[in-house]
Amino acid sequence: MGVIMAITKDHDLHKRRAKRNILLGLVLGSFVALVFGITMVKLSEGQMLEAFNHTARPSLVQELKK
């Protein structure tokens, strides 16, 4: 018979790919945390969160002086 290789033995390619996947996960996780943090700061400061949707916004309309 021939030489039987262990199924659980990882190749060097698998180790490098796992390191890159972990790094990518950390980068994506930090980006999500950054966006979440910015959102929480904006909400806690009480700023208006109005999107530009081509409609009149009451906060920008000036009252007419009589």
Secondary structure, 3 states (H helix, E strand, C coil): CCCCCCCCCCCHHHHHHHHHHHHHHHHHHHHHHHHHHHHHHHHHCCCCCCCCCCCCCCCCCCCCCC
